[in-house]
């Protein structure tokens, strides 16, 4: 007689496990299951009767626990339960289960080498210490519930939306790590938004000038009473369409006058990719003028404080004092609109000039060039446009 498969054991194989993508529970027999969540993460769980009560035991992530190891663990748990023991209690005791605060500090230490600077890592743990630890810091990591997550997020969800989003994401990271350790089967921080009130989306735009008014702004900056360093930094920012920090923190070893290229290292770029900036003749002239300010700090645009770069406040304050309705970052928008309306340069060239990510992952995989020569042409056209407009301003 053929077996119905009702009590069939060892149904899964290493191959089927790799190929399974359908979210849900996939049985291997004898209470061992492979759980696949909707994000594709796979972990082992065991359904077992412990002292007359049905329980689900997490056996760890598939990436950490093989099929053979999961089967062995499940068999050992069944033997313990059959003899009247409690494998769940034994597992907790053996693992010396951490509190949420302890787990968060452990995760923080693991991720610390991957952050670009110490400040970023400190902010990560500080937000949890301020908002999460008072509510759930002392609870064992396997006991955290959706109600606990709500208790943390509810007071700040609408009042401090950006902070709340960071806290939720960081709690989720800690709980994902706990799942990977086999200490829990779910992540209540992952999909908690549905239980929280809806927030109005706010889109913040940087104040920017119409591109027709940028040359006039440059003239106002040049005749202002600001320091030479501040004036040169602002005009350089406008000519290159770089972000404020990329200009203010620039150092002389990044500039190649012979090649007319400014090479900004990845560590100073938002996308953490090196950016080669083509310098127009006017841009070269500005940097040559800045050479007169050179000091031991190595900064191209040093502040009055020895060894320090200019601050963003310094640039923004000057624009306000001159009545220029724009922030430093806004000149990037002025450039982008000009490029779209006044040139026939392809869109991706203008986006590369702004050091933006262009296209999806597949498109970026095939786009190996940074379109440097085309960007040089575009930036020269921008400089020429501003020079022509400045001449108009001077002749009024």
C-alpha positions in Angstrom: 0.0 0.0 0.0 1.3 3.4 -0.9 2.1 5.9 1.9 -0.3 8.9 2.0 2.6 11.0 3.1 0.8 12.1 6.3 3.6 11.0 8.5 6.4 11.3 6.0 9.7 12.6 7.5 12.5 14.5 5.9 10.6 16.0 3.0 12.9 19.0 2.4 16.3 18.9 0.7 19.1 21.4 0.5 18.0 22.1 -3.1 14.4 22.7 -2.3 15.3 25.0 0.5 17.4 27.2 -1.8 14.6 27.3 -4.4 11.7 28.0 -2.1 10.5 31.6 -2.4 6.8 31.3 -1.5 6.1 33.0 1.8 4.6 30.7 4.4 5.3 27.5 6.3 7.0 24.6 4.6 7.0 21.3 6.5 9.9 18.8 6.8 8.0 16.4 9.0 8.0 15.6 12.7 7.2 19.1 13.7 10.1 20.8 11.8 9.1 23.7 9.5 10.9 26.1 7.3 9.3 29.6 7.6 9.7 32.0 4.7 8.5 35.6 5.4 7.3 37.9 2.6 10.8 39.5 2.4 12.3 36.1 1.5 14.0 35.6 4.8 14.1 31.9 5.8 14.3 30.4 9.3 13.6 27.2 11.1 10.9 26.6 13.6 9.7 23.5 15.4 6.1 22.8 16.6 6.3 20.7 19.7 4.3 19.7 22.8 6.0 20.7 26.0 4.4 19.6 29.2 1.0 19.3 27.5 1.2 22.7 25.8 1.9 23.2 22.1 4.8 25.6 21.5 6.8 26.9 18.6 10.5 26.9 19.0 12.8 29.1 16.8 15.8 27.1 15.7 17.6 29.9 13.9 18.1 31.3 10.4 18.8 29.1 7.4 21.9 31.1 6.7 23.2 30.0 10.2 21.6 26.6 10.7 21.8 23.9 8.0 19.0 21.4 7.3 20.9 18.6 9.1 21.6 20.8 12.1 17.9 21.8 12.3 16.8 18.2 12.2 19.3 17.2 14.9 18.1 20.1 17.1 14.5 19.2 16.5 15.2 15.5 17.5 17.0 16.5 20.6 14.1 18.8 21.6 11.6 16.0 21.1 13.6 13.7 23.3 13.8 16.3 26.1 10.1 17.0 25.9 9.2 13.2 25.8 11.2 12.8 29.0 9.2 15.6 30.7 11.8 18.3 30.2 11.4 21.8 28.7 13.7 22.4 25.8 12.6 26.0 25.5 13.6 26.8 29.0 16.9 24.9 28.5 17.6 26.8 25.4 17.0 30.2 27.0 19.2 29.3 29.9 22.0 27.9 27.7 21.9 31.0 25.5 21.9 33.4 28.5 19.3 35.4 26.8 20.0 39.1 26.6 17.8 42.1 27.5 16.8 44.4 24.7 19.4 47.0 25.9 22.1 44.4 26.0 21.2 43.1 22.6 21.1 46.7 21.2 24.6 47.4 22.5 25.8 44.1 21.0 24.4 45.0 17.6 25.8 48.5 17.9 29.3 47.1 18.5 28.9 44.7 15.5 27.9 47.5 13.2 30.3 50.2 14.5 33.1 49.3 12.0 30.7 49.8 9.1 29.8 53.4 9.8 31.7 56.1 8.1 32.3 58.1 11.3 32.0 57.8 15.1 29.2 60.4 15.3 26.9 58.3 13.2 27.4 55.2 15.4 26.9 57.3 18.5 23.6 58.7 17.2 22.4 55.2 16.5 22.7 54.0 20.1 21.8 57.4 21.6 18.3 57.4 20.0 17.6 53.9 21.4 18.9 55.0 24.8 16.7 58.0 24.9 13.4 56.6 23.5 13.5 52.8 23.6 15.5 51.7 26.7 13.2 53.5 29.2 10.3 51.3 27.9 11.9 48.0 26.9 15.6 48.1 27.7 15.2 45.7 30.7 13.0 43.2 28.9 14.4 40.0 27.6 14.7 40.3 23.8 12.4 37.3 23.2 9.6 38.9 25.2 9.3 42.1 23.2 5.7 42.5 21.7 3.9 44.8 19.3 2.5 46.6 22.4 6.0 47.3 23.6 7.0 48.8 20.2 3.8 50.9 20.3 4.7 52.2 23.7 8.0 53.4 22.4 6.8 55.0 19.2 3.4 56.4 20.1 4.7 59.5 22.0 6.9 60.6 19.2 5.3 59.2 16.0 3.6 62.4 15.0 5.6 64.9 17.0 9.0 63.8 15.9 8.4 61.7 12.7 12.0 61.5 11.5 13.3 60.5 14.9 10.5 58.0 15.3 11.3 56.4 11.9 14.9 56.0 13.0 14.0 54.5 16.3 11.6 52.0 14.7 14.3 51.0 12.1 16.9 50.6 14.8 14.6 48.5 17.1 13.9 46.4 14.0 17.6 45.8 13.4 18.1 44.6 17.0 15.1 42.2 16.7 16.3 40.9 13.3 19.6 40.0 15.0 17.7 38.2 17.8 15.8 36.2 15.1 19.1 35.3 13.5 20.3 34.1 17.0 17.2 31.8 17.2 15.8 33.7 20.2 12.5 34.7 18.5 10.5 34.0 15.4 9.0 37.4 14.6 9.9 41.1 14.4 7.1 43.3 15.8 8.9 46.5 14.8 9.0 45.6 11.1 5.3 46.2 10.2 4.1 48.3 13.1 3.2 51.4 11.0 -0.3 50.0 10.3 -1.1 50.3 14.0 0.1 53.9 14.3 -1.7 57.1 13.2 -1.1 58.3 9.6 1.2 61.2 9.2 1.0 63.9 6.6 3.9 63.7 4.2 6.0 66.9 4.2 8.2 67.7 1.3 10.9 70.2 2.2 12.4 72.2 -0.7 15.6 74.2 -0.4 15.1 77.8 -1.3 16.6 78.4 -4.7 16.9 81.2 -7.2 15.6 81.3 -10.8 18.8 80.6 -12.8 18.4 84.0 -14.5 19.1 85.7 -11.1 22.2 83.7 -10.1 24.7 86.0 -11.8 23.2 89.0 -10.0 23.6 87.1 -6.7 27.3 86.4 -7.5 27.8 90.1 -8.1 26.2 90.9 -4.7 28.5 88.4 -3.0 31.6 89.8 -4.7 31.0 93.3 -3.5 29.9 92.3 0.0 32.0 92.8 3.2 32.3 89.1 3.7 35.7 87.5 4.0 37.6 86.6 0.8 37.3 82.9 1.7 33.6 83.1 2.1 33.1 84.9 -1.2 35.4 82.5 -3.1 33.7 79.4 -1.5 30.2 80.6 -2.5 31.1 81.4 -6.1 32.9 78.0 -6.4 29.9 76.3 -5.0 27.7 77.9 -7.6 30.1 77.2 -10.5 30.6 73.5 -9.6 27.0 72.8 -8.3 28.5 70.9 -5.4 27.0 70.5 -1.9 28.0 73.0 0.7 30.0 70.4 2.7 31.8 69.2 -0.4 33.1 72.7 -1.0 33.7 73.9 2.5 35.8 70.8 3.5 37.8 70.8 0.2 41.6 70.4 0.5 44.4 71.3 -1.8 45.5 67.8 -2.5 42.2 67.1 -4.2 42.9 69.7 -7.0 44.8 68.9 -10.2 45.4 72.3 -11.9 47.1 70.8 -14.9 44.2 68.5 -15.7 41.6 71.1 -14.5 40.0 68.4 -12.3 38.9 68.4 -8.7 38.8 64.8 -7.3 36.6 64.6 -4.2 37.2 61.3 -2.3 34.3 58.9 -1.6 34.4 59.6 2.2 33.3 63.2 1.5 30.5 62.4 -0.9 26.9 61.7 0.0 26.7 58.6 -2.1 30.1 57.4 -0.8 31.5 57.3 -4.3 34.5 59.5 -5.5 33.4 62.4 -7.7 35.6 64.0 -10.4 34.6 67.6 -10.9 35.6 69.3 -14.2 36.9 72.8 -13.5 36.0 75.6 -15.9 38.5 78.4 -16.6 36.6 80.6 -14.1 36.7 77.8 -11.5 40.5 77.5 -12.0 40.8 81.3 -11.5 38.8 81.2 -8.3 41.0 78.5 -6.9 44.2 80.3 -7.9 42.9 83.3 -5.9 42.2 81.0 -3.0 45.8 79.9 -3.0 46.6 83.3 -1.4 44.7 82.1 1.7 46.6 78.9 2.1 47.6 77.9 5.6 48.7 74.8 7.5 45.2 73.5 7.7 45.3 72.4 4.0 41.7 73.7 3.5 41.1 75.6 0.3 38.5 77.8 2.0 39.7 78.2 5.6 37.8 80.0 8.3 39.1 82.8 10.5 39.6 80.0 13.1 42.9 78.3 12.5 42.7 74.8 11.3 38.9 74.8 10.7 36.9 74.9 7.4 34.2 77.4 6.8 30.9 76.6 8.5 27.6 76.2 6.6 26.1 78.9 8.8 28.7 81.3 7.5 27.5 80.8 3.9 23.8 80.8 4.7 24.2 83.9 6.9 25.8 85.9 4.1 23.0 85.1 1.7 20.4 86.2 4.2 22.3 89.4 5.0 22.5 90.2 1.2 18.7 89.6 0.8 19.4 86.7 -1.6 16.4 84.4 -1.1 18.3 81.1 -1.4 20.3 78.7 0.7 23.7 77.3 -0.5 22.1 74.0 -1.5 19.5 75.8 -3.6 22.0 76.8 -6.3 22.1 73.1 -7.3 18.5 73.4 -8.2 19.1 76.7 -10.2 21.8 74.8 -12.2 19.6 71.8 -12.8 16.7 73.9 -14.1 19.1 75.9 -16.4 20.6 72.7 -17.8 17.1 71.3 -18.6 15.8 74.5 -20.1 18.8 76.1 -21.8 20.9 73.2 -23.1 20.3 70.0 -25.1 22.7 68.1 -22.8 21.2 64.7 -21.9 19.4 64.4 -18.6 21.9 61.8 -17.2 24.8 64.2 -17.8 23.2 66.9 -15.6 22.4 64.3 -12.9 25.9 63.0 -12.9 27.1 66.6 -12.6 25.1 66.8 -9.4 26.5 63.4 -8.2 23.1 61.9 -8.2 22.4 58.2 -8.6 21.0 57.6 -12.1 18.8 54.7 -13.1 18.0 51.4 -11.4 20.5 48.8 -10.3 20.6 47.0 -13.6 21.2 50.3 -15.5 23.9 51.4 -13.2 25.7 48.0 -13.6 26.1 48.7 -17.3 26.8 52.5 -16.9 30.5 52.3 -16.1 31.4 55.8 -17.3 30.8 59.0 -15.3 30.4 60.9 -18.6 33.3 63.2 -17.5 34.0 64.9 -20.9 30.3 65.6 -21.4 30.1 67.0 -17.9 33.1 69.3 -18.6 31.2 70.7 -21.6 28.1 71.3 -19.5 30.0 73.0 -16.6 31.9 75.2 -19.1 28.5 76.2 -20.6 27.2 77.0 -17.1 30.3 79.2 -16.3 30.0 81.0 -19.7 26.3 81.6 -19.1 27.0 83.2 -15.7 29.8 85.3 -17.1 27.5 86.6 -19.9 24.8 87.4 -17.4 27.3 89.1 -15.0 28.3 91.3 -17.9 24.7 92.3 -18.4 24.4 93.1 -14.7 27.5 95.3 -14.8 26.2 97.2 -17.9 22.9 98.1 -16.3 
